[in-house]
């Protein structure tokens, strides 16, 4: 389904991705929202970081964009507006399965959290990188091999490892393969779901630098899911803070990190250790939920 607009797509100034009042619920309990009234946008060439603790709805929001919700869940409300350079403004929430398959991988790609569970252990990494190139771009033979080699070089993996299997690579190399797969068709939007969680600090820094370089080179918009404010400080342009399926605060990186407004954002930042190791580590204090007045609680429900 294409959303018609009276303004030309390329000159309308619309963001690359815009979520409007997105809600996700269980089919068995349709009144129980796992993601509730989520709205934010992503610009081309910019990174929006979505932060929050486990279970806050970060990954479900990303999966809703990709149309990859499990069969037990449903998109109950809202729009997922994707400003495609060729097709115009699309509401991904109302596209049929076949149309979504054509967009996934080609125009919107996703890097999943754990590469070892995302990569097929019985297929070489070269084959797996080439699948989307063949499916979306029709590349075969020598042209396909050249493109695979180029992608491996781009993410810092020797070309001769194209015939290697996932278990023959380190964790950092597997994540680089996932990145190569995701950018193979040069998507306009890249979704990264905690891609550095299982990596050591040195490799994490390399992956973050690589993603930022690729984003700038390709002018991609990036939706980066994390619980690490150190990562946010490194790569974010804008920040969205989620708690219990809702957005409790959003803004530029500087505003959210330096001038947090919501008690939950302040609690998250209080958990971040300082460089010198002087600041004592503190668990999140949820007592602010009890301390909120009935009026404030009502306002929370409206967020």
N, C-alpha and C positions, 0 to 999 in steps of 0.2 A: 504493500500500500504506500503510495507516494503522497506526502502531504503537499497539497497545492499552495502556492504562495503567489501573491500578486507582484512580489518583488523578485527580481532576478537573483538566483541563488548565490552567484559569485560576488555580487555587489551588495548583498543584503546585510552584511556585517554580522551574520549569525555565528555563534560558536560552532566548533566542530561537532561537539556532542552536548546535548542538553537533556537532563532528566527532569521531568515535571511531575511532581506528586507521585512518585513511584512507590507502590506498595506490593509486598509479596506475602502470601498467606499459605497455610496448609490447606489442602483440599478437604481434609477431614474436619478441620476447624477453621472455616473461612473467616471467622471474626477474630482469629488470633493472628495478628500481623507480626511477621518476622522482620520485615522491612516496612517502615511506616512513614508515608508521605515524604519521601526523600527527593530533594530538588537541588541540583547544582549543574554547572556547565564546565566544559573543557575547551580551551582554545587550541588551534593548531600551533605547534611549536612550543607548547607550554606543558608543564607537569602539574597535575593535581594529585596530592597525596591524601588518601583516605585512611585515617588512623582511628584506633579504638581497640579495646581488649577483645579476646576471643569471644565469639558469639554476639558481637555488636551489629552484625549485618553487612560487614565489608565485602566479603566474598560473594554473598548472595546478591548484592547490588551489582557486582561485576558480572556474575553469571546471568543476571537478568538482561544486561546489555548484550551479551553474547547469544542469548536465547538458549541457554544450557541449563535451565532449572530442571531439577529432578521431577519425575512423574508425580511425586507426592505433593509438589508445590505448584502454585499458580500465581501468575501476575494479576493481582486483583484490581489494580488501578494505576493510572498514570501513563505517561508517554516517554519513549526513548527516542529522541529526535537526533538523527545522524545527518550531518550536512555533507553529503557526498559530492565530491568534485565533479563527477560525471552525471550522476542520476538525480541530483537535486536533494531536497529535504525529504528524508525517509523516517517514518515512525516504525522503528524496529519492533516495537511491541505488537504491531498488527501485521507484520509480514508473514507470509506462509513459510513453511519449513524449507521448501526448495529455494526461495529467494534468500532466506537467511544463510543457507549453505553456500550460496554464491558470494555472499559478503564476508562470511567468516574465513579468515586466512588471507583473503585477497585485500579487503579494505579495513577490516578490524581483526587484530590478532591478539592472542593471549599467551602469556608465559605463566605456567602454573607453578605452584609452590614447591613441589618436590619432583625434580626431573626424573628420578629413577622410577617413579610410578607413572609418569607421563610418557616416557620413551618405551618403545616396544623392545624387549630384551633379545628377541630373535631376529631382528632386522638391523642392518648396518645403519650408522648415523647418516651416511650419504643417501641411502635409499629413503630414509625418513624425511630428510630435508627436501629431497626431490619430489616427494608426493604432492605437496601443494603447488609446486612449480608446474608439474604435469597437469594437475587438476584445473588450476585457474589460468595458467598461461599457455598450456599446451606444449611445453618444452620437452624435447626428447633427444636421445642420442648425444652427439658431441656438444650441442648447445646446452643441454641439461648438465652435463659434466662440468662444463666451463663455469656455469652459474653456481653450481654447488661448491666448486673450488674457490670461487670469488667470495662466497658467503663465509666459508670456513676461514679464509684469510682475514676477512673483515672482523670476525670475532676472536681472532688470535689462536686458531687451531691449525696445526700443520695439515696441508692438503692431503697427505698420504694417510691421514687418519679417517678418511671418508669410508674406508672399508672396515673400520673398527666397530665393535658392538658396544653398547652402553656400559656394560660391566667392565670394559677394558679402559674406561676413562675415569678420571678423578671427579669428585663432586663439582668442582669449579668448571671443568671441561664439559661435563654433562649440561650444566646450566648454560654455558656458552652455546652448546648445540641447540638447546631450547630457544635461545635468542635468535640464532641463525634461522631456525624454522619459522619463528614468528615474523621476522623481517624479510623473508624470502621474496614475497610479492610486493614489498614496499608499501605496507598498509598505511592508511592515514591516521589510524588510532591504534595505539598499543596499550594493552592492559597487562600489568605485571602484578601478580598476586603473591606478595611476599617472596620474591625470587631469590633473596639472599639469606633467608632465615637459617638454612642448614649449613651455611658456609662460614669459614673462619674469617676473622676481621680483615686480613690482608686480601683474600680472594673477594670478599664482599666489596671492598673499596674498588677493586679492579672491575667488577661487574657493574657497579654503580657508575663508574667513569665511562665504561663502554656504552651503557644505555643512554647516558646523557649525550655522548658524542653522536650516537646514531640518531637520537631524537633531533639534534640540531642539524645534522647532515640531511636528514629526510624531511625536516619540518613536520614531524609527527606530533600529534597530541598524545599525552601519556597519562593514563590513570594508574597510579602506583599505590598498591595496598600495603600497609605496613603497621607495625605496632611500635616501631623504633623511631623516636624523635631525632636521634642522631642522623638517620637516613633522611628524614624530613628536612632537617637543616641543610643537608648536602644538596638535595636535588629538587625540592619543591618550589613551585611558583605560588601555588595556592594550596590551602589545607582545609579538609573537611573532617570534623571530629564526630564520630558516631558512638552512640551509647543506647543499648536496648532497642536497636533497629531504627533509631531516629538520629537526625543530625542535631547536635546540641550547639555546635559552633562552626562557623566557616569564615574564611577570609584569606588575605594574603599571608604568606609565610611569616613576614615580619610582624603583622598584627597578632596572629595566633600565638606565636612563640614568645613574643615580647610583651604583649598586652592581652593575655587570656581573660575572657569575661565569664565563662561558665565554670562552676565549681568542679565539674568533671575534668575539663581541660586543665585547670590548675592542679588537680590531683594527679593527672598523668604526668605533667611536667615536674611535679615534686618528686616523682619516682626516678627521674633521670639523674645519674651521678655526675658530679663535676669532674673536670679534667684532673684536678689535684687530688681527688679522692678524699677531700675534707668533708664535703656535704654528706651527712648520714642518709643511707637509703631508707625510704619510707614506703610501706605498702599503701595502696589506694584506700583512702578513708571514705567509706560510703555513708558516713553519718550525715553528710550534707543532705541526703535524701530525706532523712527524718526531720532535719532542721528547716527544710523549706516550708514556708507558710502555705495554707490551702490555695491562696491566690497564685503563689509562685508555682505550685504543683500544677495548677490549671494551665498556666502559661507553658510549662514543660510539655504538657499534652498537646499543645498547639504547635510545637516546633516541628 
